[in-house]
Amino acid sequence: MEIKSAKFIKGVVGPDAVLDDGTPQIAFIGRSNVGKSSVINSLTGQKALARTSSFPGRTTEINIFLINESFYLIDLPGYGYARTSHDVRLDLRERINWYLFMSHYEQKKVILIIDAKVGFTDNDIEILQALESRNKDIVIVANKIDKIRPSKVKDQLKTIQDLALGHKVVPYSSKKRIGLKELNREAFN
């Protein structure tokens, strides 16, 4: 799908009328600093649509973007490490759990972003299993694939795919635009 328009609607921390308006939702989730915002920016072709930061835990709200006036792209806070207080980390975890697992909101797809070089962490596997247990339609993005030495890419992708519970894994690099067309096809169709 060609993305012709993308705009930030608002950040929310709980139930909101905009999430209840019937617009399909595609959620992006991943560890803090895994590159969710960079993936969103590269997919939409807008460098500053989602705020990027080297500071783990920058996204604290559930950010809602309207794409092509037809669906919402939902940027969830990162899980795992964040350079914030313990209480804030707990709030972020609760916000993620509420939106994905306890609210009545349906996601057309959930895009789980992992660091290709690191592979699946325990937190990534925990989220993947929770998504799977609720029958979510999941696509896994192995982001930052360009950070792996070319001779190691094939083995690392096999290791990731072996842990992916049968879900599609898209090798991706926001910086080098690797996997852009494939992720667009997997996420939006």
Secondary structure as UniProt FT lines:
FT   STRAND          6..12
FT   HELIX           17..20
FT   STRAND          25..31
FT   TURN            32..33
FT   HELIX           36..44
FT   TURN            47..48
FT   TURN            56..57
FT   STRAND          62..67
FT   TURN            68..70
FT   STRAND          71..75
FT   HELIX           86..97
FT   HELIX           98..102
FT   STRAND          109..115
FT   TURN            116..118
FT   HELIX           122..133
FT   TURN            134..135
FT   STRAND          138..143
FT   HELIX           145..147
FT   HELIX           150..162
FT   TURN            163..166
FT   STRAND          169..171
FT   TURN            174..177
FT   HELIX           180..188
//
